[in-house]
Amino acid sequence: MSVSSPVSPPGSLTLANSATASPVTLTPWEDSAGDEKRCWICFVEEGEDRNPGAAVQPPSVWVRPCKCKNSLKYTHEDCLLRWISEKQHQLPPPLSSGFSGAQPVRCPACAHPYQLIEDTDGVLNVLAWLDKAIGTVVPYVSLGTVSLAVYVVATTYGAYAVMTMCGADVGETLLSDNNWGWRTWVGLPTIPLSLVCSRLTAADAALPLLPFLILGNDHIRLGFPPSPALTVCILPWARLLYNAVWERVTPLFDRFFDPPPRYGALSGPPASARTSFFATARQYWRILVSGRDDEGRRLRAAGEEDEEDDGAGNGRDRDDEVPRRDGQRLVLGSLFLPAAAQISGTLLVSLPFLRARLPADTFHRNIVCGAILVVAKDIAAVVYRAHRRRQKRSRRVLDYRGD
């Protein structure tokens, strides 16, 4: 006999002690008077019909599967087997549990695991072992299949980029059977990856060396215009130089397209403050070299946080910036660059006054047009920010004039 909490376990008996007036509980595995058989699953006692009205009653095989006693001591074998099957379906399959793949089910009252025996079937054991082996291999096969699919798609896009940038004739020569080596199998899938990484500063350390590792020294030829292989090797370094220059020039573009107001939002500078064009040019050159404005403050570099607005429209506000690029726009914009360069090259070469000024071969013409598109996109972003700031400074609060 043990004193329990007010909440009794299932199947326990609570008695009242007249001397102490405290509840006394019999745990399920303690003996009590009587040894009646009552199934705790279907609640049918021994001698009762399990299916009233049926001409033939199912056989009642009573078992004692756990440590429980009292009303939880006995149960019908078929009821318990159904209950165990339902519980096993609800449990996740274990990593290793024999050929049957079923976890042991415990009694909900005494936590004793139910012991089951079954006939040994060699064919079933072999098939169960095969099923378990297949279940172990399937994740790796799925990962390999997805990786192969990504590799095939990346290789196909790489071949498309080569054909687009180099033209049909040169592209077919580069992708002929005689030129398919390990460098081709490795280089083509890296083309879409390199285009996407070129939009990220995290790849600045690896991109300049990647073309040399893939192309090798056999295809690099010095001269002017440079060979396509040399051009591809130069592009990452040109990108680093462009980013460094653009970071220094961006504040000047911001001041040019949207000079910060110093004399109020509505009034312009006085006549004495207006300077000539050459004085303004000298001022911008001094700012470009020093990296600081007239007050000695460091200019905001591209990508840095803007200063908070002072309430009068004189500062920079985060709402004026171009919305941050999400992953989808970044990937699609990178992968669309070869096609955009080819389209713009075709359009520009159709103009008579530009036909003689653009490179004659398709590859270098598309490279030049792609660079022009990148610069135009960055300038458009600066103009967008400037117009956003102007629009925000033009905000006014209307007076209430009644309904």
Backbone hydrogen bonds, N-H to C=O, Kabsch-Sander energy under -0.5 kcal/mol:
donor,donor_aa,acceptor,acceptor_aa,energy
2,S,25,T,-1.1
8,S,6,P,-0.7
12,S,9,P,-1.7
13,L,26,L,-0.9
15,L,13,L,-0.5
15,L,24,V,-3.2
17,N,15,L,-0.5
17,N,22,S,-1.0
18,S,16,A,-0.6
21,A,17,N,-3.0
24,V,15,L,-2.5
25,T,2,S,-1.2
26,L,13,L,-2.4
27,T,25,T,-0.6
30,E,27,T,-1.9
38,R,36,E,-0.6
39,C,44,V,-2.2
40,W,74,Y,-0.8
43,F,39,C,-1.7
46,E,37,K,-2.3
48,E,45,E,-1.8
54,A,51,N,-1.9
61,V,59,P,-0.8
62,W,60,S,-0.7
63,V,75,T,-2.4
69,K,28,P,-3.7
71,S,11,G,-0.5
72,L,69,K,-1.6
73,K,70,N,-1.2
75,T,63,V,-1.6
77,E,61,V,-2.6
80,L,76,H,-2.4
81,L,77,E,-2.4
82,R,78,D,-2.0
83,W,79,C,-2.3
84,I,80,L,-2.7
85,S,81,L,-2.3
86,E,82,R,-2.2
87,K,83,W,-2.0
88,Q,84,I,-2.5
89,H,85,S,-1.7
90,Q,86,E,-1.2
91,L,87,K,-1.2
97,S,98,G,-0.6
101,G,97,S,-0.5
102,A,97,S,-0.5
107,C,112,H,-2.1
111,A,107,C,-1.5
114,Y,105,V,-2.8
116,L,114,Y,-0.5
125,N,121,D,-2.2
126,V,122,G,-2.2
127,L,123,V,-2.5
128,A,124,L,-2.7
129,W,125,N,-2.3
130,L,126,V,-2.4
131,D,127,L,-2.4
132,K,128,A,-2.3
133,A,129,W,-2.5
134,I,130,L,-2.7
135,G,131,D,-2.3
136,T,132,K,-1.6
137,V,133,A,-1.9
138,V,134,I,-2.4
141,V,137,V,-2.3
142,S,138,V,-2.8
143,L,139,P,-2.4
144,G,140,Y,-2.5
145,T,141,V,-2.5
146,V,142,S,-2.5
147,S,143,L,-2.4
148,L,144,G,-2.4
149,A,145,T,-2.4
150,V,146,V,-2.5
151,Y,147,S,-2.5
152,V,148,L,-2.6
153,V,149,A,-2.5
154,A,150,V,-2.8
155,T,151,Y,-2.6
156,T,152,V,-2.5
157,Y,153,V,-2.5
158,G,154,A,-2.4
159,A,155,T,-2.4
160,Y,156,T,-2.2
161,A,157,Y,-2.7
162,V,158,G,-2.1
163,M,159,A,-2.4
164,T,160,Y,-2.3
165,M,161,A,-2.8
166,C,162,V,-2.5
167,G,163,M,-1.1
171,G,167,G,-2.2
172,E,168,A,-2.3
173,T,169,D,-1.6
174,L,170,V,-2.5
175,L,171,G,-2.1
176,S,173,T,-1.0
179,N,176,S,-1.2
180,W,177,D,-0.9
181,G,179,N,-1.2
185,W,181,G,-2.0
186,V,182,W,-1.9
187,G,183,R,-2.9
188,L,184,T,-2.2
190,T,186,V,-0.8
191,I,187,G,-0.6
191,I,188,L,-1.3
193,L,189,P,-0.8
194,S,190,T,-2.7
195,L,191,I,-2.2
196,V,192,P,-2.0
197,C,193,L,-2.5
198,S,194,S,-1.6
199,R,196,V,-1.5
200,L,197,C,-1.7
203,A,200,L,-0.9
204,D,201,T,-1.4
207,L,203,A,-2.3
209,L,206,A,-0.8
210,L,206,A,-1.4
213,L,209,L,-1.7
214,I,210,L,-1.8
215,L,211,P,-2.9
216,G,211,P,-0.5
216,G,212,F,-1.4
221,R,219,H,-0.6
227,S,221,R,-1.2
231,T,227,S,-2.7
232,V,228,P,-2.4
233,C,229,A,-1.7
234,I,230,L,-1.9
235,L,231,T,-1.8
237,W,233,C,-0.5
238,A,234,I,-2.6
239,R,235,L,-2.4
240,L,236,P,-1.9
241,L,237,W,-2.3
242,Y,238,A,-2.6
243,N,239,R,-2.6
244,A,240,L,-2.1
245,V,241,L,-2.4
246,W,242,Y,-3.1
247,E,243,N,-2.1
248,R,244,A,-1.1
249,V,245,V,-2.1
250,T,246,W,-2.3
252,L,249,V,-0.6
253,F,249,V,-2.0
254,D,250,T,-2.4
255,R,251,P,-2.2
256,F,252,L,-2.3
257,F,253,F,-2.8
258,D,254,D,-1.8
273,A,270,P,-1.0
274,R,270,P,-0.6
274,R,271,A,-1.0
280,T,276,S,-2.0
281,A,277,F,-2.4
282,R,278,F,-2.5
283,Q,279,A,-2.1
284,Y,280,T,-2.3
285,W,281,A,-2.3
286,R,282,R,-2.2
287,I,283,Q,-2.0
288,L,284,Y,-2.5
289,V,285,W,-2.2
290,S,286,R,-2.3
291,G,287,I,-2.7
293,D,297,R,-2.3
296,G,293,D,-1.5
299,L,291,G,-2.3
304,E,301,A,-1.9
320,D,317,D,-1.7
321,E,318,R,-1.3
330,L,326,D,-2.1
331,V,327,G,-2.4
332,L,328,Q,-2.6
333,G,329,R,-2.4
334,S,330,L,-1.8
335,L,331,V,-2.5
336,F,332,L,-1.8
337,L,334,S,-0.9
340,A,336,F,-2.5
341,A,337,L,-2.7
342,Q,338,P,-2.2
343,I,339,A,-2.5
344,S,340,A,-2.6
345,G,341,A,-2.3
346,T,342,Q,-2.1
347,L,343,I,-2.1
348,L,344,S,-2.6
349,V,345,G,-2.2
350,S,346,T,-0.7
351,L,348,L,-1.4
354,L,351,L,-0.9
355,R,351,L,-1.4
356,A,352,P,-0.7
358,L,354,L,-1.4
365,R,361,D,-1.7
366,N,362,T,-2.4
367,I,363,F,-2.1
368,V,364,H,-2.4
369,C,365,R,-2.4
370,G,366,N,-2.4
371,A,367,I,-2.2
372,I,368,V,-2.2
373,L,369,C,-2.2
374,V,370,G,-1.9
375,V,371,A,-2.3
376,A,372,I,-2.6
377,K,373,L,-2.3
378,D,374,V,-2.1
379,I,375,V,-2.4
380,A,376,A,-2.4
381,A,377,K,-1.8
382,V,378,D,-1.8
383,V,379,I,-2.6
384,Y,380,A,-2.3
385,R,381,A,-2.1
386,A,382,V,-2.3
387,H,383,V,-2.5
388,R,384,Y,-2.1
389,R,385,R,-2.2
390,R,386,A,-2.4
391,Q,387,H,-2.6
392,K,388,R,-2.1
393,R,389,R,-2.4
394,S,390,R,-1.1
395,R,392,K,-1.5
398,L,396,R,-0.6
